[in-house]
């Protein structure tokens, strides 16, 4: 899990990440708004991320977001096509958070949590 290198958050718990990616938390622990970034639905990384964090299949997550979106309460995280695009978005947006493979790490982002598969 990465954030902008200027984000004051240095680490996050798995629970905080789950809550941000399911809309239960809208902000980081310092009160700053969090903007979660997803990958597109066909992405194996997205399916793996949600399976590891929530224990749910991607179809279950999509159903969850469909219900919330329909009620107008919340919108799902912004979905980008590639991990490189996610890194670039985080670099350019101080409140963004994204999940990426370590091979896409740059000095312009900060790791705040490592997922164990």
C-alpha positions as CSV (number, residue, x, y, z in Angstrom):
1,X,0.0,0.0,0.0
2,X,1.4,3.3,-1.0
3,X,0.7,7.0,-0.4
4,X,2.3,10.2,-1.6
5,X,5.7,10.7,-0.1
6,X,4.6,14.0,1.5
7,X,1.6,12.3,3.2
8,X,2.4,12.5,7.0
9,X,1.0,8.9,7.5
10,X,3.9,6.5,8.0
11,X,2.0,3.3,8.5
12,X,-1.5,1.9,8.4
13,X,-3.3,-1.2,9.8
14,X,-5.0,-3.8,7.7
15,X,-8.3,-2.7,9.3
16,X,-7.8,0.9,8.3
17,X,-7.1,-0.1,4.7
18,X,-10.2,-2.3,4.6
19,X,-12.3,0.5,6.0
20,X,-11.0,3.0,3.5
21,X,-11.5,0.6,0.5
22,X,-15.0,-0.2,1.6
23,X,-16.1,3.3,2.4
24,X,-16.4,2.9,6.1
25,X,-13.5,5.4,6.6
26,X,-13.2,8.5,4.5
27,X,-10.0,9.9,6.0
28,X,-6.6,8.8,7.2
29,X,-5.9,8.7,10.9
30,X,-4.7,12.3,10.8
31,X,-8.1,13.5,9.6
32,X,-7.0,14.2,6.0
33,X,-9.4,12.8,3.4
34,X,-8.3,9.5,1.8
35,X,-8.7,8.8,-1.9
36,X,-8.5,5.1,-2.5
37,X,-7.3,4.0,-6.0
38,X,-8.4,0.7,-7.4
39,X,-7.3,-1.2,-10.5
40,X,-9.7,-2.2,-13.2
41,X,-12.0,-5.2,-12.7
42,X,-10.1,-7.6,-15.0
43,X,-7.0,-7.1,-12.9
44,X,-5.7,-10.1,-11.0
45,X,-4.0,-7.7,-8.6
46,X,-7.4,-6.2,-7.7
47,X,-9.0,-9.6,-7.1
48,X,-6.0,-10.6,-5.0
49,X,-6.0,-7.4,-3.0
50,X,-9.7,-7.8,-2.0
51,X,-9.3,-11.5,-1.2
52,X,-6.3,-10.9,1.1
53,X,-7.8,-7.8,2.8
54,X,-11.5,-8.7,3.1
55,X,-11.6,-12.4,2.3
56,X,-14.2,-11.7,-0.4
57,X,-14.3,-12.4,-4.1
58,X,-14.3,-9.5,-6.5
59,X,-17.9,-10.3,-7.5
60,X,-18.9,-9.8,-3.8
61,X,-17.0,-6.5,-3.6
62,X,-18.6,-5.3,-6.9
63,X,-22.1,-6.3,-5.5
64,X,-21.4,-4.4,-2.3
65,X,-20.4,-1.2,-4.2
66,X,-23.3,-1.6,-6.6
67,X,-25.7,-1.5,-3.6
68,X,-24.0,1.6,-2.1
69,X,-23.8,3.4,-5.4
70,X,-27.5,2.7,-6.1
71,X,-28.5,4.3,-2.8
72,X,-26.4,7.3,-3.6
73,X,-24.5,7.0,-0.3
74,X,-21.0,6.3,-1.6
75,X,-19.0,5.9,-4.8
76,X,-16.5,3.1,-5.2
77,X,-12.7,3.9,-5.4
78,X,-11.4,5.4,-8.6
79,X,-10.3,2.5,-10.9
80,X,-7.2,2.9,-13.1
81,X,-6.0,0.7,-15.9
82,X,-2.4,0.0,-14.7
83,X,-0.3,-0.1,-11.6
84,X,2.0,2.5,-13.3
85,X,-1.1,4.8,-13.6
86,X,-1.9,4.2,-9.9
87,X,1.7,5.2,-8.9
88,X,1.5,8.3,-11.1
89,X,-1.9,9.2,-9.5
90,X,-0.5,8.8,-6.0
91,X,2.6,10.9,-6.9
92,X,0.3,13.7,-8.1
93,X,-2.4,13.5,-5.4
94,X,-1.4,14.0,-1.7
95,X,-4.4,12.1,-0.3
96,X,-4.4,9.1,-2.7
97,X,-3.7,5.6,-1.5
98,X,-3.1,2.6,-3.8
99,X,-2.1,-1.0,-3.9
100,X,0.7,-2.0,-6.2
101,X,3.4,-4.7,-6.7
102,X,6.7,-3.8,-5.2
103,X,8.3,-3.7,-8.7
104,X,6.4,-0.5,-9.4
105,X,7.7,1.4,-6.3
106,X,9.4,4.7,-6.9
107,X,11.1,7.2,-4.6
108,X,8.1,9.5,-5.1
109,X,5.8,7.3,-3.0
110,X,5.9,5.8,0.5
111,X,4.9,2.3,1.6
112,X,2.5,2.4,4.5
113,X,1.5,-1.3,4.6
114,X,2.6,-4.6,3.0
115,X,0.0,-7.2,2.1
116,X,0.9,-10.8,2.9
117,X,-0.7,-13.3,0.5
